Amino acid sequence: MVQPVPRSDGGSPVLVLPARVTREAVPVLCERLRCLLAEHRGNTATAAAPVTVVCDVSGPAGEPDAVLIDALARLQLTARRQGARVVLRGAGRPLRELIALVGLAGTLDRHGLGPAGLQMRGQSEEREEPLGVEEGVEPGDAAL
């Protein structure tokens, strides 16, 4: 059963992550998110309106790791399947940097910005050539 939902950001439901997120806890967190969304939609007059869930990540202690990133990505996927989205609150610099490193800054960060406040660009799927790298061939150069 889900505890009463704290409200913030104009009535958005809040999901507070535990101090330590384990692999076993990820499905439980996703189910808790589904319950929060169902409860929120049941308590509001605009049940069809898009919902933003605030995920408070200030609780996890220590350095962020792959399990925390996996949990956040799965929470975002769960929310999107429910017609909602998750934004982060309380993300420290190490977590923001790790989110940017794994390429999820536009998906998980509150404003779609990287750790330095710069818009992330050049997705790998676009097959963009790296800037400043050019290869020149001189006639007569031996092939390697």
Phi, psi and omega in degrees: 000146184268138176291163176308143186274115173293147181249146173202172177051051175074033175097008178290142175292151182238130174250117181261123179282148178290170181298329179227121178262122179251165178301322181293334182279342185299310178298326178294318178296320179295320177294321177299320178297316178301319179294319178299317180294318179296317179295317180297315181291330178286337182264354183245153181287332182258071184295335182271350182291147177300141182246138173250122178262129177271121179257110181277110182255018180283346182283319183302125183270157177080192180284139177295150181225182183296329180294318178295317178297317178299316179299314180296319179294319179291325176296318178297318179297316178300315180297315182296325177294337179263007180077026181233185174212160180246134170241152184264144174230134177084019179284120177283171182303316180301320179291317179298321179293320179292321176300317178294320182298320181275000174084021181251016184300318180288341181267320188255332184284148186303320185245008182071025182248152177281182184297334180265005181082017181257142178294132179284137183222168173069063179293147183297331180294339182281348180055043179284144176285139177298139180289143175081005180247114177228145180242121179252147179237128176267140175300133179098351176291136178286141177288142179268000000 
